[in-house]
Amino acid sequence: MKRHIIIHLIFLTAIATAWALVGTSEHSSRQSRTRHLTIVFLGDTLSPRLPSALFGQLDEINSEHYNRLHNKMLRSNYKPTIDYLDRYCTERRACDWCRYLLVRAVSEAALPDTQCNERIALQIFLLEQMGFDARAAQQGERLVMLLPFDGTIYERGYITIDNQRFYIFEYGSAPEGYRPILRLDTTHRRPLSIEIGAGIDSPHTTTISLPLWSNYLGRSVTVPISSARIELMRQYPTTEKVPFHRAEVPDAICDALLPMLAQQIATMSQLDAAEYLLGLVQRGFEFTSDSDLFGRHKQMTIEESLFYGRNNCKDRTLIFAWLIEELLGLSTVLIDYQVDPKIESVGHVACGVEFTQRTAGTFITYNGHRYVICDPSYVDAPVGQPMPRYSHWPMAVLEL
């Protein structure tokens, strides 16, 4: 939701969600006193050491006091801290949102709830040193964070600086009106990427059964799920569909499902195999709305759909497209019905498949290619049959 706000310029800023502080200790070093934190982050126990200079207090929220604290941080021996956090993120192939959450976890483990302004200042500094264009703004007696992304984030206020959206991250809600503190040199800093990639590689997995898949396939189906990625994605911001379609499907999930399905369709024709996979997705999940499951609009990754066992049209389209591409080697597109919200309260998406063999049914032509409509949410509908409720609406095509 767009927030109407007043601004001229800002500082560096950041975001993240925290995990429990298990313990802290302080000891003297030759260069400065450091604080040893122990935090649990997405199932991993981490022990970053932060110089005490990073825990300064903001007596007032203004440019002078903020700069004083920021310069104090810059003079500290902070590089080992950044190296530690960067190394963990690199080893875990963490996406940028995961890096933000880690920084927030560190700040919340280090500072109490009564020092939210100082938490923000620490998050800004750490993200800045990790290479992000983090900035800060003042709202009354509060410090808030401003972060740019390379794509659109929904359901979050933002301000525009030099044609770039900076999204607002804060503790609690605040009345409108944000005053800039300072503009720093951001030449070599970048926005956060909305790409998910691997999300996070984690050894913390659990094996779950897929009863609806088992019923359809006539055999027991289980799949390993990463609890760390499920938690990460639960907190992922509301954004566009494309990053979810480009997200990696974990190798463990591919190994558990694809060979088994390949065996099931090995003797089938191209059309029969597509029909079989379409029926699997149509009957392999219960239907749910985003608001019922998450309390907000949210796309799911393939791993999330398998974990929750419930999803809706956009999630099923993602899974069906993945199966078609991996098992049949066919190109797919997402078909987004452009409904009038005054008439249809809920939108709809389906999948288009470019068969290499002539296939009957409703189709669209996109960039000279013929895509037959397959609807993973229209239970028992065959290949080429769109949902009648939406078939008269114009369609937008999204390449997957």
C-alpha positions as CSV (number, residue, x, y, z in Angstrom):
1,M,0.0,0.0,0.0
2,K,1.5,3.3,-1.0
3,R,2.1,5.6,1.8
4,H,1.9,9.4,1.3
5,I,5.0,11.0,2.8
6,I,7.2,14.0,2.8
7,I,10.9,13.6,2.1
8,H,14.0,15.3,0.8
9,L,16.8,12.9,1.4
10,I,18.0,10.0,3.7
11,F,20.6,7.9,5.2
12,L,21.6,4.2,4.8
13,T,19.0,1.7,6.1
14,A,18.1,-2.0,6.5
15,I,15.7,-4.7,7.6
16,A,15.4,-8.2,9.0
17,T,13.5,-10.5,11.3
18,A,15.1,-11.9,14.4
19,W,15.7,-15.2,16.3
20,A,16.3,-15.8,19.9
21,L,19.3,-14.5,21.8
22,V,20.8,-17.5,23.6
23,G,23.6,-15.7,25.4
24,T,26.0,-12.8,25.3
25,S,29.4,-12.1,26.8
26,E,32.0,-9.4,26.6
27,H,35.8,-9.6,26.7
28,S,38.6,-7.2,26.1
29,S,40.7,-7.3,23.0
30,R,43.7,-5.3,21.9
31,Q,41.8,-3.0,19.6
32,S,38.4,-2.7,21.3
33,R,36.0,-4.5,23.5
34,T,33.8,-7.0,21.7
35,R,30.5,-8.6,22.4
36,H,30.1,-12.3,21.7
37,L,26.5,-13.1,20.6
38,T,25.0,-16.5,20.3
39,I,21.9,-16.6,18.1
40,V,19.7,-19.2,16.5
41,F,19.0,-18.2,12.9
42,L,16.9,-20.5,10.7
43,G,18.0,-23.5,12.7
44,D,21.7,-22.6,12.6
45,T,23.5,-21.5,15.8
46,L,25.8,-18.6,15.0
47,S,28.3,-16.8,17.1
48,P,29.2,-13.4,15.7
49,R,31.4,-11.0,17.6
50,L,30.6,-7.3,17.4
51,P,32.8,-4.4,18.6
52,S,31.2,-2.5,21.5
53,A,31.3,0.6,19.4
54,L,28.4,-0.8,17.4
55,F,26.2,-0.5,20.4
56,G,26.3,3.2,20.9
57,Q,23.2,5.1,22.1
58,L,21.2,7.7,20.1
59,D,20.3,10.4,22.6
60,E,18.4,12.3,19.9
61,I,17.2,11.5,16.4
62,N,18.8,14.0,14.1
63,S,21.6,14.2,11.6
64,E,24.3,15.3,14.2
65,H,23.7,12.5,16.6
66,Y,23.2,9.9,13.9
67,N,26.5,10.9,12.2
68,R,28.3,10.8,15.4
69,L,27.2,7.2,16.0
70,H,27.8,6.2,12.4
71,N,31.4,7.6,12.5
72,K,32.0,5.8,15.7
73,M,30.9,2.5,14.1
74,L,33.2,3.2,11.1
75,R,36.2,3.6,13.4
76,S,35.6,0.3,15.1
77,N,37.0,-3.1,14.1
78,Y,33.8,-4.1,12.4
79,K,35.3,-6.0,9.4
80,P,35.6,-9.4,11.1
81,T,31.9,-9.1,11.9
82,I,31.0,-8.4,8.3
83,D,33.4,-11.2,7.1
84,Y,31.7,-13.7,9.5
85,L,28.2,-12.8,8.3
86,D,29.2,-12.7,4.6
87,R,30.9,-16.1,4.9
88,Y,27.8,-17.7,6.4
89,C,25.6,-16.2,3.7
90,T,27.9,-17.4,0.9
91,E,28.2,-20.9,2.3
92,R,24.4,-21.1,2.6
93,R,23.8,-19.5,-0.8
94,A,21.5,-17.0,1.0
95,C,19.3,-14.7,-1.0
96,D,19.4,-11.0,-0.3
97,W,16.2,-11.1,1.8
98,C,17.9,-13.8,3.9
99,R,20.8,-11.5,4.5
100,Y,18.5,-8.8,5.6
101,L,16.8,-11.2,8.1
102,L,20.2,-12.2,9.4
103,V,21.2,-8.6,10.0
104,R,18.0,-7.9,11.8
105,A,18.4,-11.1,13.9
106,V,21.9,-9.9,15.0
107,S,20.6,-6.4,15.9
108,E,17.7,-7.8,17.9
109,A,19.9,-10.3,19.7
110,A,22.3,-7.5,20.6
111,L,19.9,-4.8,21.7
112,P,16.7,-4.8,23.7
113,D,13.3,-3.8,22.6
114,T,13.7,-0.5,24.3
115,Q,16.5,0.4,21.9
116,C,14.7,0.2,18.6
117,N,16.4,3.3,17.2
118,E,19.8,1.8,17.9
119,R,18.7,-1.5,16.4
120,I,17.8,0.4,13.2
121,A,21.2,2.2,13.2
122,L,23.0,-1.1,13.6
123,Q,21.0,-2.7,10.8
124,I,21.7,0.2,8.5
125,F,25.4,0.0,9.2
126,L,25.8,-3.7,8.8
127,L,23.8,-3.7,5.5
128,E,25.8,-0.7,4.3
129,Q,29.0,-2.6,4.9
130,M,27.6,-5.7,3.1
131,G,27.2,-3.5,0.0
132,F,23.6,-2.5,0.1
133,D,22.2,1.0,-0.5
134,A,20.6,1.2,3.0
135,R,19.5,4.6,4.2
136,A,17.7,6.1,7.2
137,A,15.0,8.6,7.8
138,Q,13.5,10.3,10.9
139,Q,9.9,10.0,11.9
140,G,9.4,12.1,15.0
141,E,11.7,10.6,17.6
142,R,12.1,7.3,15.7
143,L,14.7,6.1,13.2
144,V,13.3,4.2,10.3
145,M,15.1,2.3,7.5
146,L,14.8,2.7,3.8
147,L,15.8,-0.1,1.4
148,P,15.7,-0.2,-2.4
149,F,14.9,-3.4,-4.2
150,D,15.4,-4.3,-7.9
151,G,11.7,-5.2,-8.2
152,T,8.4,-4.3,-6.8
153,I,7.4,-5.0,-3.2
154,Y,3.7,-4.8,-2.4
155,E,1.9,-4.1,0.8
156,R,4.7,-1.9,2.1
157,G,5.1,1.9,2.1
158,Y,7.8,3.6,0.2
159,I,9.3,6.9,-0.8
160,T,10.9,7.7,-4.1
161,I,14.5,9.1,-4.3
162,D,16.1,9.8,-7.7
163,N,13.4,7.6,-9.4
164,Q,14.2,4.7,-7.1
165,R,11.7,3.3,-4.6
166,F,13.0,3.0,-1.1
167,Y,10.7,0.8,1.0
168,I,10.1,1.7,4.7
169,F,11.1,-0.7,7.5
170,E,10.3,0.2,11.0
171,Y,9.3,-1.1,14.4
172,G,5.7,-0.6,15.0
173,S,3.4,1.7,13.0
174,A,3.9,5.4,12.6
175,P,1.9,8.3,11.3
176,E,2.9,9.6,7.9
177,G,5.7,12.0,7.4
178,Y,9.4,11.1,7.1
179,R,12.2,13.6,7.3
180,P,15.6,12.8,5.8
181,I,18.7,12.8,8.0
182,L,21.5,12.7,5.5
183,R,22.5,11.5,2.1
184,L,25.7,9.5,2.0
185,D,27.9,8.4,-0.9
186,T,26.1,5.4,-2.4
187,T,28.1,5.0,-5.6
188,H,29.2,1.5,-4.9
189,R,26.1,0.2,-3.2
190,R,23.2,-1.7,-4.7
191,P,19.6,-2.4,-4.1
192,L,18.5,-5.8,-2.6
193,S,17.5,-8.4,-5.2
194,I,14.0,-9.9,-5.0
195,E,15.3,-13.0,-6.6
196,I,15.0,-16.1,-4.4
197,G,17.5,-18.4,-6.0
198,A,18.3,-21.1,-3.5
199,G,16.7,-19.1,-0.7
200,I,19.1,-20.7,1.7
201,D,20.8,-24.1,1.7
202,S,20.2,-25.8,5.0
203,P,20.9,-29.2,6.4
204,H,17.8,-29.0,8.6
205,T,15.3,-31.1,6.7
206,T,12.4,-33.3,7.6
207,T,10.6,-35.9,5.4
208,I,6.9,-35.6,5.0
209,S,4.3,-37.7,3.3
210,L,2.1,-36.5,0.4
211,P,-1.2,-38.4,0.9
212,L,-3.0,-36.9,-2.0
213,W,-0.1,-37.6,-4.3
214,S,0.0,-41.1,-2.9
215,N,-3.7,-41.7,-3.6
216,Y,-3.3,-40.5,-7.2
217,L,-0.1,-42.4,-8.0
218,G,-1.1,-45.6,-6.1
219,R,2.1,-45.7,-4.1
220,S,3.6,-44.0,-1.0
221,V,5.1,-40.6,-1.8
222,T,7.4,-38.8,0.6
223,V,9.6,-35.7,0.1
224,P,12.3,-33.9,2.1
225,I,11.5,-30.4,3.2
226,S,13.8,-27.7,4.5
227,S,12.4,-26.1,7.6
228,A,14.8,-23.2,7.2
229,R,13.5,-22.4,3.7
230,I,9.9,-22.8,4.8
231,E,10.5,-20.2,7.6
232,L,12.4,-17.9,5.2
233,M,9.6,-18.0,2.6
234,R,6.9,-17.4,5.3
235,Q,8.5,-14.1,5.9
236,Y,9.3,-13.3,2.2
237,P,7.9,-10.0,1.1
238,T,4.9,-9.8,-1.2
239,T,6.4,-9.4,-4.7
240,E,5.9,-10.4,-8.3
241,K,5.3,-13.9,-9.6
242,V,8.5,-14.2,-11.7
243,P,11.0,-14.6,-8.8
244,F,9.0,-17.6,-7.5
245,H,9.0,-19.2,-10.9
246,R,12.7,-18.7,-11.2
247,A,13.5,-20.0,-7.7
248,E,15.5,-23.2,-7.6
249,V,13.7,-26.4,-6.8
250,P,15.9,-28.2,-4.3
251,D,17.8,-31.2,-5.6
252,A,16.4,-33.4,-2.8
253,I,12.9,-32.7,-4.0
254,C,13.8,-33.3,-7.7
255,D,15.4,-36.6,-6.7
256,A,12.4,-37.7,-4.7
257,L,9.7,-36.9,-7.3
258,L,11.0,-36.7,-10.9
259,P,12.4,-40.2,-11.4
260,M,9.2,-41.7,-9.9
261,L,7.0,-39.6,-12.2
262,A,9.2,-40.3,-15.2
263,Q,8.6,-44.0,-14.6
264,Q,4.9,-43.5,-14.4
265,I,4.6,-41.8,-17.8
266,A,7.4,-43.6,-19.6
267,T,5.1,-45.5,-22.0
268,M,2.6,-42.7,-22.5
269,S,2.2,-40.4,-25.5
270,Q,3.0,-36.7,-25.0
271,L,-0.7,-35.8,-24.6
272,D,-1.4,-38.6,-22.2
273,A,1.6,-37.8,-20.1
274,A,0.5,-34.1,-19.9
275,E,-3.0,-35.2,-19.0
276,Y,-1.6,-37.5,-16.3
277,L,0.6,-34.7,-14.8
278,L,-2.3,-32.2,-15.0
279,G,-4.6,-34.6,-13.1
280,L,-1.9,-35.0,-10.5
281,V,-1.6,-31.3,-9.8
282,Q,-5.4,-30.9,-9.9
283,R,-6.0,-33.6,-7.3
284,G,-2.7,-33.4,-5.5
285,F,-3.5,-30.4,-3.3
286,E,-6.4,-29.0,-1.3
287,F,-7.5,-25.5,-2.3
288,T,-6.9,-22.5,-0.1
289,S,-6.7,-18.8,-0.4
290,D,-3.6,-16.8,0.5
291,S,-5.5,-14.9,3.2
292,D,-6.7,-18.2,4.8
293,L,-3.2,-19.7,4.8
294,F,-1.0,-16.6,5.4
295,G,-3.2,-13.7,6.2
296,R,-1.9,-11.8,3.1
297,H,-1.4,-12.2,-0.6
298,K,1.5,-14.6,-1.2
299,Q,2.9,-16.7,-3.9
300,M,4.4,-20.0,-2.8
301,T,7.5,-21.9,-4.0
302,I,7.1,-25.5,-5.1
303,E,8.6,-26.6,-1.8
304,E,6.0,-24.6,0.2
305,S,3.1,-26.1,-1.8
306,L,4.4,-29.6,-1.0
307,F,4.9,-28.7,2.7
308,Y,1.5,-27.1,3.2
309,G,-0.4,-29.5,0.9
310,R,-2.7,-26.6,0.0
311,N,-2.5,-23.9,-2.6
312,N,-4.3,-22.0,-5.3
313,C,-4.2,-21.4,-9.0
314,K,-0.9,-19.5,-9.2
315,D,0.9,-22.1,-7.1
316,R,-0.5,-25.0,-9.1
317,T,0.5,-23.4,-12.4
318,L,4.1,-23.1,-11.1
319,I,4.2,-26.8,-10.2
320,F,2.5,-28.0,-13.4
321,A,4.9,-25.9,-15.5
322,W,7.9,-27.3,-13.7
323,L,6.7,-30.9,-14.2
324,I,6.0,-30.4,-17.9
325,E,9.4,-28.7,-18.5
326,E,11.4,-31.3,-16.5
327,L,9.6,-34.5,-17.6
328,L,8.4,-33.7,-21.1
329,G,10.9,-31.0,-22.1
330,L,8.1,-28.7,-23.3
331,S,8.0,-24.9,-23.2
332,T,5.4,-23.3,-21.0
333,V,4.0,-19.8,-20.3
334,L,1.8,-18.4,-17.5
335,I,-1.6,-17.2,-18.6
336,D,-3.0,-14.4,-16.4
337,Y,-6.6,-13.6,-17.0
338,Q,-7.2,-9.8,-16.9
339,V,-10.4,-9.7,-14.9
340,D,-12.4,-6.6,-14.0
341,P,-12.2,-6.5,-10.2
342,K,-15.7,-4.8,-10.2
343,I,-17.1,-8.0,-11.7
344,E,-14.7,-10.8,-10.5
345,S,-13.3,-10.4,-7.0
346,V,-10.7,-13.1,-7.6
347,G,-8.2,-13.2,-10.5
348,H,-7.0,-16.4,-12.1
349,V,-4.0,-17.9,-13.8
350,A,-3.4,-21.0,-15.9
351,C,-0.6,-22.6,-17.9
352,G,0.0,-22.7,-21.6
353,V,2.0,-25.6,-23.0
354,E,3.7,-25.7,-26.4
355,F,3.2,-29.2,-27.5
356,T,5.4,-30.6,-30.3
357,Q,2.6,-32.8,-31.4
358,R,-0.6,-31.4,-32.7
359,T,-3.0,-31.1,-29.7
360,A,-6.6,-30.2,-29.8
361,G,-8.2,-27.7,-27.5
362,T,-8.2,-24.0,-26.7
363,F,-4.9,-22.3,-27.4
364,I,-3.2,-18.9,-27.6
365,T,-0.6,-17.7,-30.0
366,Y,2.3,-15.9,-28.4
367,N,5.4,-14.7,-30.3
368,G,4.6,-17.1,-33.1
369,H,4.2,-20.1,-30.8
370,R,1.1,-22.1,-30.1
371,Y,0.3,-22.7,-26.4
372,V,-2.5,-25.0,-25.4
373,I,-4.3,-23.9,-22.2
374,C,-4.0,-26.3,-19.3
375,D,-5.8,-25.3,-16.0
376,P,-4.3,-27.1,-12.9
377,S,-7.1,-25.6,-10.8
378,Y,-10.0,-26.8,-12.9
379,V,-10.3,-30.2,-11.4
380,D,-10.8,-33.0,-14.0
381,A,-10.6,-30.6,-16.9
382,P,-8.5,-32.1,-19.7
383,V,-5.7,-30.4,-21.6
384,G,-7.1,-27.6,-23.8
385,Q,-10.1,-26.9,-21.6
386,P,-10.1,-23.5,-19.8
387,M,-12.2,-22.6,-16.9
388,P,-15.5,-21.2,-18.4
389,R,-15.8,-18.5,-15.7
390,Y,-12.6,-16.8,-17.0
391,S,-12.4,-17.9,-20.6
392,H,-14.0,-14.7,-21.9
393,W,-11.5,-12.4,-20.2
394,P,-8.5,-11.0,-22.1
395,M,-5.2,-12.8,-21.2
396,A,-1.8,-11.6,-20.4
397,V,1.2,-13.9,-21.0
398,L,4.2,-14.2,-18.7
399,E,7.2,-16.1,-19.9
400,L,8.4,-18.6,-17.3
